[in-house]
Amino acid sequence: ADIIILWRELEGSEKNYEEWLMGERKRTMSLAYWLSRFEVKCRTFETWVGEKPESMERTDYKTCTIAEVRPMLKKHEAFVSDLMAQQGRLERIDAIVLEIKNLGYSNMPAIDARQKQIKDSWDSLKGLSDKRHENLSNAQNMLEQIDAKHLELAKRAAPFDNWMQQAEE
């Protein structure tokens, strides 16, 4: 009778172990899936960021005419729209990190560091973008004021030019 009781306990323990093993296998497979998704999303974002910070820091607008600054401003507004669309990717990365954390990933510091790096690069790019938009807008306003002053000067100079020509005759 003791052997039968011990045998049933052994079978129960074996069943519990198999259930745990299946659960662990499922968790590991799910973790591998989410880690690969995290890697893809991060790599895609990092590729998108690429050399954008350098282009945001350019001061090419300082030597442009009003006709050149206006398209630059329109192009920058399109970039800002694209930048805001990237915020959705960051939110998906955050959700994936939460999923990885919930699955009990053992190397969370590396995941957290990568997530922080991506957020920092997005915040930096957003700041640079805001600064470039401000600079382009200021350049456009300044060039419009200069054009207005040129027009005003031309309007004032025309009667004077007429008077000079009449005086010379």
Beta strands, then each sheet from edge to edge (+ up, - down):
end
